[in-house]
Amino acid sequence: MKWFFEPRPDGDGARHDEDDSALGLISLPAELLQRHGAVVLNPGKAAAVHGYPTPRSTVYRVRTLLVPDDQLQDRPFIEALNRVLHDVGMTLIPPEPDQELAGEGEVMEVLRRLPRPAVLVPAEGATTPVVVDSWVALQALRAAAAAQKHPEITKAAVQRIELEHLMRASSINGSPIDGGGGAIPGGAGNGNGVAGPTSTGSYLFNGGDARTPVAVVMEPPARKSASQCASVYGRRPVLALLDTGAREHWWLDVQAKPGGGYQTVTDGFVEVDTALQNAIRIEGQNAASSGDQPRQVISDPWDGPTTADPLVGELDSDTGHCTFEAGIVRQVVPDAQVLAVRVMHSDGVVYEGDLMCALRHLATRIVLARAGDIAAHVDVVSLSLGFFSESPGDVAFASGLHTVIDVLRGLGVVVVAAAGNYSTSRRFYPAAFARPSAPNQVPLISVGALNPNGSKAVFSDGGGWITAWGSGAMMVSTFPTDINASRSPELRMRAHPGNQLPPGVSLPGERESLDPDDYRDGFAIWTGSSFSTPLVAAHVVAALLKGAEGNGALRLDLPGAVDATKRAMAALTGLGWPG
């Protein structure tokens, strides 16, 4: 596998990124936007307020705003907001307090103040119909702050309120049912407006799909037992994949249950956190019941459904995404444990509020871990997703997403994020939070994708904010063994009478060409910075193990943020981190 860190430039290295960049993600299929209650912000038609810069294109959910929790619990403040919003025909409904965020201390106080989804609905008593739109609502609040008619509504307070962005997976997908992941078969490419061949065309096959089943003739990479890891390293390292969730595969120790759903095994390669997953579900259900419709609620930790349209049966664009990533980790660092946290839908969509909730509770899990509760620690977080912000970079760095990632970094957790697949240098978040990073501070690592020959993939985003590169094109990894979608081989016929199967062999007896969406052998080829990201994250975990094995001061069972930071920085230094 090829990967490397980008040399550290002078300054933040990104001064010209916004000047020479294509727009990136400026379109998504209408059915996907409607499914998730979202729209694309058109800067030329967007509501505007004097004193604020013209926004850039972004994708956001129309019925929610992300509002800091301390503001949500401030009744006079919410009442003041609603007096302003009533003038544009809307009312903001705050969620119930998150009872799971127990614990004391400065870090927990920061986590309790993070933004959460608050729902916008038509104002009661409105005499004319209203179009509920969170961008219009946010602009109304900004205008009210500028007018200084409500003492509670200051510019500083309103600056903490954000759109809930619709985030996308960073895998290449050209499936006919979805053109939003960097490729639209036979046409629009990645949306960057460049004429001629698309930046992803050569990475697609099977009628436009970026995935294809392959056969792999090797056993799972050998793995130490939990007791061996405890003796050598102190404990297993934990790499969290916030993604689609896992599905059945013997490399990952995820099994299908007879009655439906999946289960993990004790000390298996993949684990789930039921309490964390329940917190994401409750947050989504509260928003949906308050009027956030349509909202697709993440209800369990398992990747699904296989298809968004059962009548057609096409495999959803990002089904198997987390399973594929987990297989990359298994190839690089088999002694690790993957914590699979489902925040992504099988069409590659992530609600920013769901991601915030997951990161908030992941940080809480680490903060509240007792000295002897080593299983609750998380060493590395991998995020193969992102969005383009409508705001300048300095504003984005004040967002709640940046805050919670900074909390994780302060706890000694290395965060690795995908650069995106839109052939642009426009900043893609959260990866673009990577620059700048103070010396001796656990960094956020942003990862672009390389081709198999080591060249930089033409689909990969690029810019001074990218800090690492790794193999991400035509990767081979695990894919759910329980998927055989609706496409069929182009040719199928009876076998020659002299080639009958032996007794007891249950394999298909026909002759046929490749079935492009039958993954029952358990492996596939796929492409995107989605997969260079867990590759780099896995190498960081492998370096943690190397340090723990050779130095008692870097053992993984030493609790607390100070020791976690020490071993993370030692691992990165050993890998050649230029920071």
SULSUL-V873939 format. One record per helix or strand. SS is the DSSP state (@ for helix, = for strand). FROM is the first residue (numbers start at 1). TO is the last residue. If there is no record, write none. Layout:
SS&FROM&TO ; SS&FROM&TO
This chain:
=&3&5 ; @&30&35 ; =&38&40 ; =&59&68 ; @&69&72 ; @&75&86 ; =&90&93 ; @&106&112 ; =&115&122 ; @&134&147 ; @&155&158 ; =&162&169 ; @&201&203 ; =&205&205 ; =&209&209 ; =&212&213 ; @&226&232 ; =&238&243 ; =&246&246 ; =&249&249 ; =&254&256 ; =&262&264 ; =&270&271 ; @&274&289 ; =&302&302 ; @&321&332 ; =&337&342 ; =&344&344 ; =&349&351 ; @&352&367 ; @&374&376 ; =&380&383 ; =&385&388 ; @&393&396 ; @&400&410 ; =&414&418 ; =&428&429 ; @&431&434 ; =&444&450 ; =&456&456 ; =&468&471 ; =&475&478 ; =&484&484 ; =&492&493 ; =&511&512 ; =&518&518 ; =&523&526 ; @&529&550 ; @&552&554 ; @&561&575
